[in-house]
Amino acid sequence: MKRDFLTMEQADVADITQLLKRAEFMESSISGQDKSLDILKGKSIVTLFYENSTRTRCSFELAGKYLGAQCVGITTSGSSVKKGESLIDTAITLDSMKADAIVIRHSVAGAPALIAKHVKASVINGGDGMHAHPTQALLDMYTMQKTFGTLKGLEVAIIGDVKHSRVAQSNIVGLSKMGAKVKIFAPATLRPHGIENQPCAVCRNAEEAFRGSDVIMGLRIQLERQQKGLFPSAEEYNRFYGITAERMAMCNKGAIVMHPGPANRGIEIDCDVLDSPMCLKDYQVTSGVATRMALLEWATAGR
């Protein structure tokens, strides 16, 4: 049976709930000295990355290896892509090698959905353009659920470059499906068109964003945006939108800070917040391995 994981829009609540629950077992299994499982023994996982990545690619490859699968990583710099091979040709070639799952990251939105139509392997979206990053949203939800025990009723503020963030898009959809209340806070130039039609509230100022929030999720500011005039300066961005200890004091007691990384210290988030116990950026990395283990098991089940 072919199972693809392409967007949070396509994922149903039952599958998300199952994956989050299974990730708990996966986390406990890799917390000991012996991380080896044979759940996916005999399966083959291919990571096909057309964009550079450290966290996502490494976590998928480790997830597969911890589960006992054979894992192969392919980057465009070392493949026939440099010779002009098309995306579909590459996917069909991997499929002909009998890969059970293909994890793809691509700069073009819709690339994972495109190859999913042409291969028998399960396709997992590791991030496509500014469109979606559903596995990041999954690990973020797992981190929140482990911290608070539930996602239902949580108030989550996503702050930063929402317009260009596939992480934000997937989290808005996924968290809303699971019963969380999502808010966004960003300069008007960094808010996507039509955001008012998405399941989130748009905050007018920092107090609206931080006050009453359980989770503050910072997004990386791409400094090239400043060169295009989307905000006046990094210093001014930090002044109005930065995640600071003073603003965190407005949040609910026990609030946490999350960031998909890498973070620009002193711009979207201050160092004293990023390095504090309230910031779970490192635990998000552990969550990424656990949830991707659960996802690889789910995607290849019944194959």
VENTAGI-V666738 format. One line per field, one symbol per residue. ss: DSSP state (H for helix, E for strand, L for the rest). phi: phi as a letter, one per 40 degrees, with the letter a starting at -180 (. if undefined). A space follows every 10 residues. Layout:
ss = ???
phi = ???
//
This chain:
ss = LLLLELLLLL LLHHHHHHHH HHHHHHHHHH LLLLLLLLLL LLLEEEEEEL LLLLHHHHHH HHHHHHLLLE EEEEEHHHLH HHHLLLHHHH HHHHHHLLLL EEEEEELLLL HHHHHHLLLL LEEEEEEELL LELHHHHHHH HHHHHHHHLL LLLLEEEEEL LLLLLHHHHH HHHHHHHLLL EEEEELLHHH LLLLHHHLLL EELLLHHHHH LLLLEEEELL LLLHHHHLLL LLLHHHHHHH HLELHHHHLL LLLLLEEEEL LLLLELLLEL HHHHLLLLEL HHHHHHHHHH HHHHHHHHHH LLL
phi = .cbbbbaccc cccccccccc cccccccccc ccccccbbcb dgcbbbbbbc bcabcccccc ccdccccgcc bbbbbccbbc dcchccdcdc cccccccgcc abbbbacccg cccccccbbc ccbbcchbfc caaccccccc ccdccccbga ccgcbbbbbh ccdbbcccdc cdccccccgc bbbbaaddcb bccgccccca bcccaccccc cgccbbbcbc ccccccccgc acacccdccc bccbcccccc cccgcbbbac gccccgbcac cccccccccb dccccccccc cccccccccc cgc
//
